[in-house]
């Protein structure tokens, strides 16, 4: 009996480690550059932090441990966009049985307004729909009109304002939602 239990226990451990959402690597072309898109790995964190620093004027809203935790979670999916081996974009999302939430979206400033952010969001929308999620949500700084306009173009609507959401800068955020299935 103990032998069977030990085998069952290892099965449970394997099942527990399985990710809720998986992603098959893809190639995309942007301005005649071939880019790779794949699931983020722990080894990417140092490059992700460099990208974050460049976009947030040297600040790091998320530290190495936060990214490590998120990338390792079974209910999250983080994708990176690579030019050769350099991370130029990232999106992170969490999933549960009925909803998905974008936790992070970054595109290197040299690669912005070339469709990478749109591609990443559409990819998360596709995955969320395949997982039968009813809605996809995200937060965006109230003064980030470029991002807000992109999200609106993709069908997101403002559901409410989070006062003082970004505590370090005391800025408000819009909570935006995209309905994926009718109620």
C-alpha positions as CSV (number, residue, x, y, z in Angstrom):
1,X,0.0,0.0,0.0
2,X,2.8,2.5,0.9
3,X,4.4,1.9,-2.5
4,X,1.1,2.8,-4.3
5,X,0.7,5.9,-2.1
6,X,4.3,7.1,-2.8
7,X,3.5,6.7,-6.6
8,X,0.3,8.6,-6.2
9,X,2.1,11.4,-4.2
10,X,4.6,11.9,-7.1
11,X,1.7,12.1,-9.5
12,X,0.1,14.8,-7.4
13,X,3.3,16.7,-7.3
14,X,3.7,16.5,-11.1
15,X,0.0,17.6,-11.6
16,X,0.5,20.5,-9.2
17,X,3.5,21.8,-11.1
18,X,1.6,21.9,-14.4
19,X,1.0,25.4,-15.7
20,X,-2.6,26.6,-16.3
21,X,-1.7,28.1,-19.6
22,X,1.1,27.0,-22.0
23,X,2.5,28.8,-25.0
24,X,4.2,27.3,-28.0
25,X,7.0,29.6,-29.2
26,X,6.3,31.8,-32.2
27,X,8.2,33.9,-34.7
28,X,6.9,37.3,-35.7
29,X,8.2,39.9,-38.1
30,X,8.3,43.6,-37.2
31,X,9.9,46.1,-39.6
32,X,11.7,43.3,-41.4
33,X,13.2,42.0,-38.1
34,X,12.4,38.4,-37.1
35,X,11.5,38.3,-33.4
36,X,10.9,35.3,-31.2
37,X,8.1,35.0,-28.7
38,X,8.3,32.4,-25.9
39,X,7.4,31.8,-22.3
40,X,9.5,33.8,-19.9
41,X,12.0,31.8,-17.9
42,X,13.8,32.6,-14.7
43,X,17.0,33.1,-16.6
44,X,15.3,36.1,-18.4
45,X,14.8,38.1,-15.2
46,X,18.0,40.1,-15.4
47,X,17.1,41.3,-18.9
48,X,13.5,42.0,-17.8
49,X,14.8,44.2,-15.0
50,X,17.0,46.1,-17.4
51,X,13.9,46.7,-19.7
52,X,11.9,47.8,-16.7
53,X,14.6,50.2,-15.6
54,X,14.8,51.8,-19.1
55,X,11.1,52.3,-19.2
56,X,10.6,53.6,-15.7
57,X,13.5,56.1,-15.6
58,X,15.8,53.9,-13.5
59,X,13.1,52.8,-11.1
60,X,12.0,49.2,-10.7
61,X,8.3,48.8,-9.7
62,X,8.9,45.1,-9.6
63,X,12.1,43.5,-8.2
64,X,13.8,40.3,-9.1
65,X,11.9,38.3,-6.5
66,X,8.5,39.6,-7.7
67,X,9.3,38.5,-11.3
68,X,10.7,35.2,-10.1
69,X,7.5,34.5,-8.1
70,X,5.2,35.5,-11.0
71,X,7.0,33.5,-13.7
72,X,7.0,30.5,-11.4
73,X,3.3,30.6,-10.5
74,X,1.2,27.8,-12.0
75,X,-1.7,30.3,-12.7
76,X,0.4,32.8,-14.6
77,X,1.8,33.1,-18.1
78,X,4.6,35.5,-18.9
79,X,5.7,35.9,-22.5
80,X,8.9,37.6,-23.7
81,X,9.7,39.0,-27.1
82,X,13.3,38.6,-28.1
83,X,15.4,40.2,-30.8
84,X,18.2,37.7,-31.1
85,X,18.7,37.0,-27.3
86,X,17.7,40.4,-26.0
87,X,14.3,40.9,-24.3
88,X,12.5,43.8,-25.9
89,X,9.0,43.1,-24.7
90,X,7.0,41.3,-22.0
91,X,3.5,40.6,-21.0
92,X,2.3,38.8,-17.9
93,X,-1.1,37.5,-17.0
94,X,-2.8,35.5,-14.3
95,X,-5.6,33.1,-15.0
96,X,-8.3,31.5,-12.9
97,X,-11.2,29.4,-13.9
98,X,-13.3,32.3,-15.2
99,X,-11.1,35.4,-15.4
100,X,-7.7,36.6,-16.5
101,X,-5.7,39.6,-15.5
102,X,-2.8,41.3,-17.2
103,X,-0.2,42.1,-14.6
104,X,2.5,43.6,-16.7
105,X,3.1,44.9,-20.2
106,X,6.4,46.4,-21.3
107,X,7.9,47.1,-24.8
108,X,11.3,48.7,-25.2
109,X,10.9,52.3,-26.2
110,X,12.8,51.7,-29.5
111,X,10.2,49.1,-30.4
112,X,7.1,50.9,-29.3
113,X,4.3,51.8,-31.8
114,X,5.3,48.9,-34.0
115,X,2.5,46.5,-33.0
116,X,4.4,44.4,-30.4
117,X,2.2,45.5,-27.5
118,X,-1.0,44.9,-29.6
119,X,0.3,41.4,-30.6
120,X,1.0,40.5,-26.9
121,X,-2.4,41.7,-25.7
122,X,-4.2,39.8,-28.5
123,X,-2.2,36.7,-27.6
124,X,-3.4,36.9,-24.0
125,X,-6.9,37.5,-25.2
126,X,-6.7,34.4,-27.4
127,X,-5.3,32.3,-24.5
128,X,-8.0,33.6,-22.1
129,X,-10.8,32.8,-24.6
130,X,-9.3,29.3,-25.1
131,X,-9.4,28.9,-21.3
132,X,-13.1,30.0,-21.3
133,X,-12.4,33.1,-19.3
134,X,-15.3,35.5,-19.1
135,X,-13.3,38.7,-18.8
136,X,-9.8,40.1,-19.0
137,X,-8.8,43.0,-16.8
138,X,-5.8,45.3,-16.3
139,X,-4.8,48.5,-14.6
140,X,-3.3,51.5,-16.3
141,X,-2.1,54.9,-14.9
142,X,-4.8,57.5,-15.4
143,X,-2.3,59.8,-17.2
144,X,-1.0,57.0,-19.5
145,X,-3.3,58.0,-22.4
146,X,-1.3,56.1,-25.1
147,X,-1.8,52.8,-23.3
148,X,-5.4,53.6,-22.4
149,X,-6.1,54.4,-26.0
150,X,-4.5,51.1,-27.1
151,X,-6.6,49.2,-24.6
152,X,-9.8,51.0,-25.7
153,X,-9.0,50.2,-29.3
154,X,-8.8,46.5,-28.4
155,X,-12.2,46.7,-26.7
156,X,-11.4,47.3,-23.0
157,X,-13.6,49.7,-21.1
158,X,-12.9,51.6,-17.9
159,X,-14.8,50.0,-15.1
160,X,-13.6,52.2,-12.2
161,X,-10.7,54.3,-10.8
162,X,-8.4,52.9,-8.2
163,X,-7.4,55.9,-6.1
164,X,-3.7,56.0,-5.2
165,X,-3.1,52.6,-6.9
166,X,0.5,53.4,-7.6
167,X,1.5,54.0,-4.0
168,X,5.1,55.1,-4.7
169,X,4.0,57.9,-7.0
170,X,0.5,58.4,-5.4
171,X,-1.1,58.1,-8.9
172,X,-4.6,56.7,-9.6
173,X,-5.2,53.9,-12.1
174,X,-8.1,52.9,-14.3
175,X,-9.3,49.4,-13.9
176,X,-10.2,48.3,-17.5
177,X,-12.1,45.2,-18.5
178,X,-12.6,43.3,-21.7
179,X,-15.7,41.1,-21.8
180,X,-14.7,37.8,-23.5
181,X,-18.1,35.9,-23.1
182,X,-21.6,37.1,-22.8
183,X,-23.2,36.5,-19.4
